[in-house]
Amino acid sequence: MSDRVILKVSPQGQVTLRREVLAALRNPRHLEAWVEHGTLMLRPAVSATLAEAEAMFGKQGITRDVLIEALRIVKTRQG
């Protein structure tokens, strides 16, 4: 998807992504979000390495064992 779209922000601060945006990201269930130089950045929250997963999710109290199992499941689903 190369076209830019305008998304509405609700009074609660929620944004609904359009179907074509989600499809371009391969329909992720979770997104990692951060602000870089005043720009909101989003990407699917699937880590390639355990270290990346620990950096993202460790702050939320998700244990290393849970991350290892989650990454194993993701890798088997990707084929």
LUMFIFI-28833 format. One record per residue: residue in three letters; y negated, x negated, z negated of N, C-alpha, C in turn. Coordinates in nm, 3 decimals. Atoms other than C-alpha are relative to their C-alpha. Last residue first. Layout:
N
  residu  n.north   n.east     n.up  ca.north  ca.east    ca.up  c.north   c.east     c.up
     ALA        Y        X        Z         Y        X        Z        Y        X        Z
...
***
This chain:
79
  residu  n.north   n.east     n.up  ca.north  ca.east    ca.up  c.north   c.east     c.up
     GLY   -0.107    0.040   -0.091     2.203   -0.602   -0.791    0.013   -0.145    0.006
     GLN    0.066    0.057   -0.118     1.870   -0.499   -0.940    0.104   -0.050    0.100
     ARG    0.051   -0.110   -0.083     2.057   -0.271   -1.181   -0.065   -0.051    0.128
     THR   -0.116   -0.065   -0.062     2.260   -0.565   -1.318   -0.044    0.115    0.090
     LYS   -0.057    0.087   -0.103     1.941   -0.767   -1.372    0.121    0.063    0.067
     VAL    0.090    0.001   -0.117     1.769   -0.481   -1.555    0.061   -0.083    0.112
     ILE   -0.010   -0.130   -0.067     2.067   -0.432   -1.788   -0.086    0.002    0.127
     ARG   -0.132   -0.006   -0.062     2.083   -0.801   -1.875    0.018    0.130    0.078
     LEU    0.006    0.083   -0.120     1.706   -0.807   -1.935    0.135    0.000    0.073
     ALA    0.082   -0.069   -0.100     1.739   -0.517   -2.177   -0.008   -0.078    0.130
     GLU   -0.078   -0.111   -0.053     2.027   -0.684   -2.363   -0.077    0.074    0.109
     ILE   -0.110    0.058   -0.078     1.835   -1.009   -2.403    0.082    0.111    0.064
     LEU    0.053    0.047   -0.128     1.524   -0.818   -2.510    0.110   -0.059    0.088
     VAL    0.029   -0.120   -0.080     1.715   -0.629   -2.780   -0.052   -0.042    0.139
     ASP   -0.129   -0.059   -0.041     1.859   -0.956   -2.912   -0.019    0.122    0.088
     ARG   -0.055    0.082   -0.109     1.514   -1.122   -2.913    0.131    0.059    0.052
     THR   -0.074    0.123    0.031     1.376   -0.845   -3.131    0.052   -0.069    0.126
     ILE   -0.127   -0.009   -0.072     1.106   -0.594   -3.037    0.072   -0.134   -0.014
     GLY   -0.114   -0.003    0.090     0.842   -0.603   -3.309    0.135    0.014    0.068
     GLN   -0.029   -0.140    0.032     0.549   -0.506   -3.086    0.123    0.012   -0.091
     LYS    0.109   -0.047    0.087     0.417   -0.863   -3.083    0.023    0.143   -0.045
     GLY   -0.023    0.048    0.136     0.755   -0.971   -2.943   -0.105    0.048   -0.099
     PHE   -0.051   -0.104    0.088     0.706   -0.751   -2.637    0.025   -0.043   -0.144
     MET    0.054   -0.135   -0.020     0.494   -0.950   -2.395    0.036    0.096   -0.112
     ALA    0.146    0.005    0.008     0.552   -1.309   -2.512   -0.061    0.140    0.011
     GLU    0.038    0.023    0.140     0.919   -1.240   -2.582   -0.152   -0.002   -0.017
     ALA   -0.025   -0.125    0.072     0.963   -1.090   -2.234   -0.039   -0.014   -0.147
     GLU    0.105   -0.096   -0.039     0.799   -1.394   -2.074    0.015    0.131   -0.075
     ALA    0.126    0.046    0.060     1.024   -1.630   -2.273   -0.115    0.094    0.034
     LEU    0.001   -0.045    0.139     1.332   -1.427   -2.177   -0.130   -0.041   -0.068
     THR   -0.061    0.090    0.098     1.256   -1.483   -1.812   -0.009    0.060   -0.139
     ALA   -0.101    0.081   -0.066     1.189   -1.273   -1.502    0.073   -0.088   -0.102
     SER    0.018    0.145    0.010     1.008   -1.008   -1.696    0.114   -0.073    0.069
     VAL   -0.134    0.055   -0.009     0.992   -0.646   -1.591   -0.017   -0.151    0.004
     ALA   -0.034    0.079    0.119     0.674   -0.475   -1.702    0.146   -0.038    0.002
     PRO   -0.121   -0.049    0.065     0.562   -0.362   -1.357    0.040   -0.093   -0.115
     ARG   -0.119    0.041   -0.073     0.211   -0.486   -1.293    0.121    0.056   -0.071
     LEU   -0.126   -0.065    0.035    -0.137   -0.369   -1.383    0.112   -0.062    0.081
     MET   -0.115    0.046   -0.077    -0.471   -0.553   -1.385    0.123    0.072   -0.053
     LEU   -0.126   -0.045    0.058    -0.796   -0.396   -1.499    0.113   -0.041    0.092
     THR   -0.085   -0.080   -0.088    -1.085   -0.606   -1.372    0.129    0.037   -0.072
     GLY    0.053   -0.135   -0.016    -1.366   -0.732   -1.596    0.080    0.091    0.091
     HIS    0.136    0.006   -0.056    -1.277   -1.099   -1.549   -0.056    0.139    0.030
     GLU    0.027    0.135   -0.048    -0.910   -1.026   -1.617   -0.135    0.000    0.069
     VAL    0.130    0.006   -0.067    -0.822   -0.723   -1.824   -0.028   -0.145    0.034
     TRP    0.093    0.094    0.061    -0.458   -0.667   -1.911   -0.129    0.005    0.079
     ALA    0.142   -0.012   -0.033    -0.180   -0.415   -1.847   -0.082   -0.106   -0.073
     GLU    0.073    0.095    0.083     0.200   -0.441   -1.832   -0.145    0.009    0.046
     LEU    0.091    0.094   -0.064     0.350   -0.130   -1.679   -0.059   -0.092   -0.105
     HIS    0.102    0.059    0.086     0.651    0.070   -1.788   -0.084   -0.097    0.081
     ARG    0.009   -0.089    0.115     0.887    0.308   -1.605   -0.106   -0.048   -0.098
     PRO   -0.034    0.055    0.132     0.831    0.131   -1.274   -0.011    0.106   -0.109
     ASN   -0.017   -0.103    0.103     0.839    0.326   -0.947    0.041   -0.054   -0.137
     ARG   -0.144   -0.029    0.012     0.881    0.042   -0.695    0.031    0.087   -0.121
     LEU   -0.046    0.085    0.111     0.520   -0.081   -0.738    0.149    0.018   -0.029
     ALA    0.028    0.138   -0.039     0.426    0.057   -0.394    0.044   -0.100   -0.107
     ALA   -0.101    0.040   -0.100     0.600    0.380   -0.493   -0.021   -0.145    0.043
     LEU   -0.127    0.025    0.069     0.386    0.405   -0.806    0.108   -0.046    0.097
     VAL    0.022    0.120    0.081     0.068    0.367   -0.601    0.129   -0.036   -0.072
     GLU   -0.008    0.115   -0.090     0.194    0.616   -0.342   -0.024   -0.133   -0.073
     ARG   -0.138    0.028   -0.042     0.271    0.870   -0.611    0.010   -0.125    0.087
     ARG   -0.045   -0.080   -0.113    -0.080    0.851   -0.757    0.140   -0.044    0.043
     LEU   -0.014    0.075   -0.125    -0.127    0.693   -1.097    0.055    0.090    0.109
     THR   -0.121   -0.039   -0.071    -0.253    0.917   -1.375    0.003   -0.076    0.132
     VAL    0.012    0.007   -0.146    -0.502    0.748   -1.605    0.133    0.043    0.060
     GLN   -0.123    0.008   -0.078    -0.541    0.828   -1.974   -0.030    0.002    0.150
     GLY   -0.017    0.135   -0.053    -0.852    0.745   -2.175    0.127   -0.018    0.082
     GLN   -0.086    0.075    0.093    -0.839    1.060   -2.389    0.025   -0.144    0.047
     PRO    0.077    0.025    0.122    -1.138    1.205   -2.197    0.080   -0.078   -0.105
     SER    0.017   -0.120    0.082    -0.925    1.159   -1.883   -0.086   -0.032   -0.123
     VAL   -0.033    0.034    0.138    -0.981    0.868   -1.644   -0.028    0.124   -0.084
     LYS    0.078   -0.064    0.104    -0.971    0.972   -1.278    0.050   -0.046   -0.137
     LEU   -0.080   -0.070    0.098    -0.832    0.734   -1.019   -0.091    0.056   -0.109
     ILE    0.076   -0.024    0.123    -1.016    0.626   -0.705    0.091    0.082   -0.092
     VAL    0.019   -0.140    0.037    -0.792    0.483   -0.435   -0.083    0.006   -0.128
     ARG    0.045   -0.016    0.138    -0.777    0.155   -0.249   -0.023    0.146   -0.026
     ASP    0.120   -0.081    0.020    -0.568    0.131    0.064   -0.035    0.006   -0.148
     SER    0.119    0.084   -0.007    -0.327   -0.159    0.106   -0.128    0.077   -0.022
     MET    0.118   -0.085    0.000     0.000    0.000    0.000   -0.124   -0.089    0.000
***
